[in-house]
Amino acid sequence: MTATQANKVSNIQVKAIVSDKAVWELYKDKACTQEVANLKLKLKVGSNTAYIKVIAEDGTFKVYKLTMIRSKSSEAEITKVIIPEMAIIKDKTITAIVANEKASLVVKATVSDKAAWKLYSDKACTKELADHKLSLKEGSNTLYLKVIAEDQKTSKVYIIKITRKGADKVLYNAHIKLGLIGSKTYAERIAKVFEQDYDGTSITVKKEGKYYRVYVDFTDKAAATKACKDMANRNYIVNYYFY
């Protein structure tokens, strides 16, 4: 006797109708030594075998082989997205926002029991990202996560949309140019001091005629003024201008 059960059926209560005055017993083994007293069979995926022993009123008996086939799972769901953090799953779309500092990430997810998943860069699911690693450009990034059920017949493709935030814009509130300097080497030395001692940024040395001029930006005007005065007191510079 053979019967097929859906994957969701993990155990079954066996029932049988036998000849009048006869009784029956359920066993795990063909020799009928391991009785299933509660008549309840736990089913693994695939073929499950049990034996029904029917005992007639006169003591004679017959053993029947019972084969229960539990189908493989057809579940192909994402149950949780671990990375990126705070990802939102809605239907078959997963969205997440990451900081600008996150230039790449390794996608991690859990799926239906016994299912497997793969990550692709294209909608047709032909370009697999075997290491599950994605390089992120600023703005929107799209990839596809395919979940394959245990039965290998059922699958579902999820769209992952990750937005990488743009870099914070630095506002420079002070732009300084120094007086003309006759030596390029000295101008470069001054530029280095502004960078190392005063956190000046966007520092450039430009040639103007036969002279050189140093340009420095600061995010804070008070810090820029203090730096220039300090540099003058240290006899590095004489003149400086805000523009």
Secondary structure by P-SEA (a helix, b strand, c coil): cbbbbcccccbbbbbbcccccccccccccccccccccccbbbbcccbbbbbbbbbcccccbbbbbbbbbbbccccccccccccccccccccccccccccccccbbbbbbcccccccccccccccccccccccbbbbcccbbbbbbbbbccccccbbbbbbbbbbbccbbbbbcbbbbbcccccaaaaaaaaaaaacccccccbbbbbcccbbbbbbbbccaaaaaaaaaaaaaaccccccccc
